[in-house]
């Protein structure tokens, strides 16, 4: 891997083949047909299905009486109101099962003899690099994302996003942090590392692969409204380009986890106490 400050060449991005955009044809490598099938299955079991669900939800919001900003999209809701232990069990179950597609991706990369998730830079080899770059990225993306959300909602093209609506119980904060980490791992491993690797192996050009990754990221946030779609699509372009430069999803996971953690905990602390923060 090249140094931290120099771009990773097209041929060096994991699974992206040569600089011409054509995949390597080496003995023992999975066929294009198999790779295409695996990719479709992974997406159908994870964020591809979420994109379809978000589209249906958005159509429902558009056709409902009243403007989008008068409707709410709740991210972390109670599954058993008034029954905290059962609610906790459902929360942990949801977090654990959401990570199953990541385990599947790790298995597929191991079977490919690519080294599992290490092939896309999700490992413990460079914790300082991952956390440092991730924190800097979170500071830039998080602040601009909040401004975009507030602007989109004021323009009436976004729902009111309610990051959490959990009861005030002892496990609330740990569950919100765990949910933030789960979102980060699932999205960055699949939508950036795995998707770009597979599309490169299938012969997609870098530009087309980055575009596909960013559109997919925006699409499964469409349930939030137009602002959620375009804001996350822009974030997707930035994250995909940085992955091509760094060759690691580790910093992206760190950044995403920090952004979501601040959003979830910040809402829990500030909702109803400051006038500029919309509440559902």
N, C-alpha and C positions, 0 to 999 in steps of 0.2 A: 504493500500500500504506500502511496506517495505521502509526502509530508502534509501536515495539517493545513498549510497555507497555500498549497498549489492545487489546482483543479484536478480531479481524477479524470483521466482520459476516457473517451467512450469505451475503448476496449477493456478498461480496467474496472468499470462498474460491474458488480457481481451479476453474472448471467446475461450481460448485454452484448456479447459477441464482439465482432470487430468494429472498427470505426465506420465501415460501410453500411452498418445497420443490419447486415445479414447474420443469422445465428451461426455459431460454430457447429460443424457436423463432425463430431468425434465419436469413435467407437465406444459403445456402452452408454452414451447419453440418451435420455428419453426422447422418443419421437415427438414431432410437433403435435401430432394428433393426441398423444397421451398428455402432453403439457397443456394443450388447450382444454381438454376434458377436465384435468385436475383444477385448472384455474376457474373454470365455470362452476365446478362443484364447490370450491372454497367460497366463491362469491355468493353462490346460491344459499350457502349455509350461514353466511355472515352479512357483510355490508351491502352486497348486491340486493339481498332480500330487504334490508333496511331501506335501501333507496326506493324500492317499489312501495313499501309501506309508507314512506315519507311523502311520496307523490300522491297516493290515495288520500292521506291525511290532509295534504295541502288543498286538494280539490274539494274535500269536505269543508275546509275552512273558508275557501273562496265562495262556495255556494251557500254558506250559512248566513242568515240575516245579520247585519252589523258589519263594521269594518274589522280588518285583521287585528288592529291594535287593541280592540276590545275583547279579543279572545286570548287565551293563555295556552302555552305549551309547557307542561311541567316535566322536568327531567328526572328528579329523584323524589318519587311520591311514596307514601305509605301503602303497603300491600295488605295490612291488617290493622286498621285503625282501632285503637283501644286495647290492642293485644300485643304489647311490645316484644315479647319473646317470639311469638309467631311471626311478627313483622321482621324481626332480626333474621330469623331463619329464611324467610323469603328473600330478604336483601342479599344475604350471603349466597344463597342458591343462584340468584340472578347474576351476581358478579362472577361466580365460578363458571357457570354454564356459558356466559358470554365469552370466556377465554378459551373454550374448546376449539374453535377454529384456529387459534394461534398454536395450540398443541398439534393440530392436524398439519399446519404449515411446517412446524418443526419436524414432524415425522416425514413429510414429503421431501424436505431438504436433506434429511439424514439418508433417506432411501436413494436420493440422487448422489449421495456421497459428497455433498457440498459442505458438510460440517454442521448441519442443522441451522439454528438461528444465527450462529456465528458467521454464516455466509452473507448475511445482510447487516452485520454489525450490531446485533443485539446480544451482548455478552458483557463480561466484567473485565475485559482486557484494558479499557481506557476510561475508568470512572471519572477522573478529573476532567478529561476532555469532554465527555458526554454531559456532565453536570454543568461545567462552565459555559460551554456553548449553548446548552439548553436554557440556562438561566438568562443569558443575554437575549436569546431568541424570544423567550417568553415575555420579557419586558417590552420588546418592540411589538410583537404580535398582539399581546394582551391589551395594551393600551389602545392601539388603533382599532382593534376588534370591538372594544366597548364603545368607542365613539361611533363606529359604523352602525352598531346595533341601535344605539340611541337615535341616530339620524334616520335609520330605516323605519323605526317604530313611529317617530314623529311624522314621517312622510306617509304613514298608513300602509306600508308594504310589508310589515313584519308583525308577527304575533308578539304578545308580551311573554318573554321567556322567564319562567319561574325555575331557577336552578335547583331549588330544593323545597319540599313541603313535608319534611319528616317531623315526627313528634319530638318534643324536647326530652329525650331520654339519654342515658349515659353512652349509648353506642352511636349516637347521631354523628358526631365528628369523625370517629374512625371509619364509619361506613361511607361518609362523603369522600374522605380521602381515598379509600379503597376503590370507590366508584370512579374517581378521577384517574387513578392509575390504570384501572381496567380499560377505560375509554382510550387512554393513550397507547397502551400496549396493543390493543386490538386494532385500532385504526392505523397506527404507524407501521406495524409489522405487515399488515395485509395490504393496505392501500398504497404504501410507499415501497417498502422493501420487497415483499413477495410479488406484488403486481408489476413493478418495474423490472424485476428480474425475469419473470415469465414473459412479459411482452418483448423484452430484449431477445430472449431465446426464440421467440416466435417470429422475429424479423422486423418488429416495429421500429421505426426511427425514434431517436430520443425525444424529438419534439412531440410526436404522436403519443408516445408513452406518457410523457409528463402531462399532456392535455387530458388523456384518459383518466389518469390518477386524480387530477384536480377536479374534473367534472364529476367523477364518482364521489369524491369527498363532498362537493357541494350538494349533490343530489340527495344523499341520505340526511342532510340537514334541511331539506326543503320544507319539512313539517313546521319549521320556525318562520317560514315566509321567504320572500324574495331576498331580503337582506341576509338571512341565514345561508341561502344558496350561494349568492355571489361572494359574500365575505369568506366563507369556507373554501370556495373555489380559488380565490386569490391566495389564501393560506396554503392550499394544496399545491399551487404552482411554486411558491417559495420553498415549501418543505421538500418537494420533489427535486428541485434544482440543488438545494443544499445536500440532499442525499447523494446526488450525482457527484457533487464536489467532494464530500467527506467520505462517501462509501460506508456510512454507518447510520442506522436508525436510532441508535442510542441517544444522541442529542435531541432528536425529534420527540422521542418518548418522554424525555425529561422535560422539554419545553411544554408539550401538550399536558402532561400531568400537572405541572406548575400552574398553567393557565386555568385548567378546570378546577384545581384545588382552591385557587384564589377566588374564582367565580362562585363556587359552591359555598365556601366558608364566608366569603364577603357578603353574599346575599343573606346567609343565615344571621349574620351580625348586624347588617345595615337595613334590611327590609323593614319598612315602616318607620325608620328612624331618620332617613334623609329624604328630601323631596325630589331629588333628581333621579332616584332609582325606581323605575316602574315596578309595580307589584301586581300579581294576578288577583 
